[in-house]
Amino acid sequence: MTTAKPSPPSSRAAALLARVSLFADLPPEELSRLAASLRLLAYRAETLLFAEGDAGDRMYGTK
């Protein structure tokens, strides 16, 4: 089951991204632009998100 949640305000999402080492060195305007493109989804525990060999057409961050 996938449940789409409303995205947080961009400034909150940008602050979360800034704590990830991959994005930490981006300037604030780039973080904001990236944050605006996020889609937050919730999945039940043990849900298979992708499998070996699947096309890499998106990026997942987990909490």
OpenMM code with the backbone's topology and positions (N, CA, C; nanometers):
from openmm import Vec3, app, unit

residues = "MET THR THR ALA LYS PRO SER PRO PRO SER SER ARG ALA ALA ALA LEU LEU ALA ARG VAL SER LEU PHE ALA ASP LEU PRO PRO GLU GLU LEU SER ARG LEU ALA ALA SER LEU ARG LEU LEU ALA TYR ARG ALA GLU THR LEU LEU PHE ALA GLU GLY ASP ALA GLY ASP ARG MET TYR GLY THR LYS".split()
positions = [
    Vec3(0.0846, -0.1182, 0.0000),
    Vec3(0.0000, 0.0000, 0.0000),
    Vec3(0.0885, 0.1237, 0.0000),
    Vec3(0.0634, 0.2145, -0.0875),
    Vec3(0.1352, 0.3412, -0.0934),
    Vec3(0.0385, 0.4517, -0.0562),
    Vec3(0.0785, 0.5357, 0.0351),
    Vec3(-0.0043, 0.6479, 0.0745),
    Vec3(0.0758, 0.7745, 0.0534),
    Vec3(0.0308, 0.8579, -0.0374),
    Vec3(0.0998, 0.9841, -0.0607),
    Vec3(0.0653, 1.0796, 0.0524),
    Vec3(0.1665, 1.1454, 0.1057),
    Vec3(0.1460, 1.2455, 0.2090),
    Vec3(0.1747, 1.3808, 0.1482),
    Vec3(0.1106, 1.4840, 0.1995),
    Vec3(0.1435, 1.6172, 0.1486),
    Vec3(0.2899, 1.6469, 0.1754),
    Vec3(0.3556, 1.7083, 0.0798),
    Vec3(0.4958, 1.7458, 0.0990),
    Vec3(0.5055, 1.8552, 0.2036),
    Vec3(0.6119, 1.8508, 0.2835),
    Vec3(0.6302, 1.9581, 0.3816),
    Vec3(0.6676, 2.0867, 0.3092),
    Vec3(0.6571, 2.1997, 0.3783),
    Vec3(0.7018, 2.3241, 0.3139),
    Vec3(0.8446, 2.3066, 0.2647),
    Vec3(0.8750, 2.3662, 0.1528),
    Vec3(1.0076, 2.3512, 0.0923),
    Vec3(1.1211, 2.3833, 0.1870),
    Vec3(1.1038, 2.4826, 0.2719),
    Vec3(1.2135, 2.5189, 0.3621),
    Vec3(1.2433, 2.4061, 0.4605),
    Vec3(1.1409, 2.3358, 0.5066),
    Vec3(1.1633, 2.2222, 0.5967),
    Vec3(1.2319, 2.1077, 0.5226),
    Vec3(1.1853, 2.0791, 0.4017),
    Vec3(1.2459, 1.9726, 0.3222),
    Vec3(1.3908, 2.0078, 0.2890),
    Vec3(1.4176, 2.1330, 0.2572),
    Vec3(1.5545, 2.1767, 0.2274),
    Vec3(1.6435, 2.1578, 0.3499),
    Vec3(1.5917, 2.1870, 0.4676),
    Vec3(1.6697, 2.1692, 0.5903),
    Vec3(1.7010, 2.0213, 0.6127),
    Vec3(1.6062, 1.9342, 0.5821),
    Vec3(1.6308, 1.7903, 0.5947),
    Vec3(1.7373, 1.7453, 0.4957),
    Vec3(1.7288, 1.7924, 0.3715),
    Vec3(1.8276, 1.7562, 0.2701),
    Vec3(1.9672, 1.8041, 0.3098),
    Vec3(1.9753, 1.9205, 0.3705),
    Vec3(2.1050, 1.9771, 0.4092),
    Vec3(2.1757, 1.8898, 0.5120),
    Vec3(2.1008, 1.8054, 0.5837),
    Vec3(2.1610, 1.7161, 0.6832),
    Vec3(2.2124, 1.5870, 0.6215),
    Vec3(2.1861, 1.5660, 0.4932),
    Vec3(2.2338, 1.4467, 0.4226),
    Vec3(2.3670, 1.4824, 0.3571),
    Vec3(2.4698, 1.4037, 0.3833),
    Vec3(2.6037, 1.4394, 0.3350),
    Vec3(2.6100, 1.4590, 0.1837),
    Vec3(2.5311, 1.3848, 0.1080),
    Vec3(2.5304, 1.3984, -0.0376),
    Vec3(2.4905, 1.5389, -0.0819),
    Vec3(2.4033, 1.6036, -0.0045),
    Vec3(2.3498, 1.7347, -0.0423),
    Vec3(2.4018, 1.8483, 0.0444),
    Vec3(2.4773, 1.8184, 0.1475),
    Vec3(2.5157, 1.9171, 0.2484),
    Vec3(2.5902, 2.0382, 0.1923),
    Vec3(2.6663, 2.0208, 0.0851),
    Vec3(2.7452, 2.1323, 0.0315),
    Vec3(2.6721, 2.2149, -0.0735),
    Vec3(2.5478, 2.1807, -0.1025),
    Vec3(2.4720, 2.2589, -0.2009),
    Vec3(2.4326, 2.3934, -0.1415),
    Vec3(2.4332, 2.4978, -0.2240),
    Vec3(2.3875, 2.6283, -0.1746),
    Vec3(2.2371, 2.6234, -0.1441),
    Vec3(2.1894, 2.7101, -0.0563),
    Vec3(2.0486, 2.7089, -0.0158),
    Vec3(1.9482, 2.7129, -0.1318),
    Vec3(1.9798, 2.7892, -0.2358),
    Vec3(1.8852, 2.7977, -0.3483),
    Vec3(1.8747, 2.6637, -0.4229),
    Vec3(1.9845, 2.5901, -0.4310),
    Vec3(1.9803, 2.4574, -0.4942),
    Vec3(1.9052, 2.3580, -0.4065),
    Vec3(1.9265, 2.3655, -0.2756),
    Vec3(1.8525, 2.2791, -0.1831),
    Vec3(1.7025, 2.3060, -0.1936),
    Vec3(1.6652, 2.4321, -0.2036),
    Vec3(1.5229, 2.4679, -0.2166),
    Vec3(1.4640, 2.4142, -0.3458),
    Vec3(1.5396, 2.4242, -0.4533),
    Vec3(1.4904, 2.3738, -0.5817),
    Vec3(1.4731, 2.2217, -0.5770),
    Vec3(1.5696, 2.1542, -0.5190),
    Vec3(1.5609, 2.0095, -0.5048),
    Vec3(1.4450, 1.9710, -0.4131),
    Vec3(1.4305, 2.0411, -0.3024),
    Vec3(1.3232, 2.0129, -0.2067),
    Vec3(1.1851, 2.0275, -0.2708),
    Vec3(1.1711, 2.1229, -0.3609),
    Vec3(1.0419, 2.1452, -0.4263),
    Vec3(1.0013, 2.0274, -0.5148),
    Vec3(1.0967, 1.9445, -0.5537),
    Vec3(1.0650, 1.8317, -0.6419),
    Vec3(1.0410, 1.7009, -0.5650),
    Vec3(1.0517, 1.7043, -0.4323),
    Vec3(1.0335, 1.5827, -0.3532),
    Vec3(0.8879, 1.5400, -0.3465),
    Vec3(0.8705, 1.4110, -0.3361),
    Vec3(0.7387, 1.3516, -0.3110),
    Vec3(0.7550, 1.2580, -0.1924),
    Vec3(0.6819, 1.2850, -0.0865),
    Vec3(0.6917, 1.2008, 0.0323),
    Vec3(0.5855, 1.0917, 0.0263),
    Vec3(0.6289, 0.9698, 0.0458),
    Vec3(0.5392, 0.8554, 0.0432),
    Vec3(0.5600, 0.7722, 0.1682),
    Vec3(0.4557, 0.7034, 0.2115),
    Vec3(0.4659, 0.6127, 0.3259),
    Vec3(0.4347, 0.4720, 0.2776),
    Vec3(0.5123, 0.3778, 0.3233),
    Vec3(0.4929, 0.2374, 0.2878),
    Vec3(0.4829, 0.1557, 0.4150),
    Vec3(0.4099, 0.0470, 0.4083),
    Vec3(0.4040, -0.0449, 0.5214),
    Vec3(0.5405, -0.1128, 0.5371),
    Vec3(0.5707, -0.1528, 0.6589),
    Vec3(0.6955, -0.2241, 0.6855),
    Vec3(0.7029, -0.3481, 0.5970),
    Vec3(0.8234, -0.3785, 0.5529),
    Vec3(0.8516, -0.4962, 0.4699),
    Vec3(0.8016, -0.4846, 0.3257),
    Vec3(0.7549, -0.3672, 0.2835),
    Vec3(0.7136, -0.3462, 0.1449),
    Vec3(0.8369, -0.3457, 0.0556),
    Vec3(0.8332, -0.4218, -0.0511),
    Vec3(0.9433, -0.4249, -0.1467),
    Vec3(0.9349, -0.2990, -0.2334),
    Vec3(1.0376, -0.2156, -0.2271),
    Vec3(1.0393, -0.0913, -0.3038),
    Vec3(1.1013, -0.1111, -0.4413),
    Vec3(1.2021, -0.1961, -0.4492),
    Vec3(1.2675, -0.2257, -0.5762),
    Vec3(1.3451, -0.3556, -0.5595),
    Vec3(1.3816, -0.4143, -0.6705),
    Vec3(1.4544, -0.5409, -0.6677),
    Vec3(1.5772, -0.5302, -0.7573),
    Vec3(1.6723, -0.6180, -0.7355),
    Vec3(1.7926, -0.6218, -0.8177),
    Vec3(1.7522, -0.6328, -0.9642),
    Vec3(1.8125, -0.5493, -1.0469),
    Vec3(1.7839, -0.5504, -1.1896),
    Vec3(1.6788, -0.4488, -1.2323),
    Vec3(1.6048, -0.3892, -1.1365),
    Vec3(1.5066, -0.2867, -1.1721),
    Vec3(1.5786, -0.1641, -1.2292),
    Vec3(1.5123, -0.0950, -1.3201),
    Vec3(1.5673, 0.0292, -1.3741),
    Vec3(1.5795, 0.1323, -1.2621),
    Vec3(1.6886, 0.2061, -1.2615),
    Vec3(1.7092, 0.3104, -1.1603),
    Vec3(1.6490, 0.4414, -1.2064),
    Vec3(1.5181, 0.4561, -1.1909),
    Vec3(1.4508, 0.5758, -1.2415),
    Vec3(1.4095, 0.6735, -1.1319),
    Vec3(1.4492, 0.6470, -1.0063),
    Vec3(1.4193, 0.7397, -0.8981),
    Vec3(1.5137, 0.7139, -0.7816),
    Vec3(1.5087, 0.8022, -0.6859),
    Vec3(1.5945, 0.7907, -0.5680),
    Vec3(1.5062, 0.7831, -0.4447),
    Vec3(1.5422, 0.6951, -0.3540),
    Vec3(1.4664, 0.6803, -0.2305),
    Vec3(1.5505, 0.7254, -0.1129),
    Vec3(1.4879, 0.7980, -0.0239),
    Vec3(1.5453, 0.8284, 0.1057),
    Vec3(1.4537, 0.7644, 0.2079),
    Vec3(1.5085, 0.7091, 0.3115),
    Vec3(1.4245, 0.6429, 0.4105),
    Vec3(1.4406, 0.7063, 0.5474),
    Vec3(1.3390, 0.6894, 0.6253),
    Vec3(1.3396, 0.7450, 0.7601),
    Vec3(1.3116, 0.6340, 0.8572),
] * unit.nanometer
topology = app.Topology()
chain = topology.addChain("A")
for resn in residues:
    res = topology.addResidue(resn, chain)
    for name in ("N", "CA", "C"):
        topology.addAtom(name, app.Element.getBySymbol(name[0]), res)
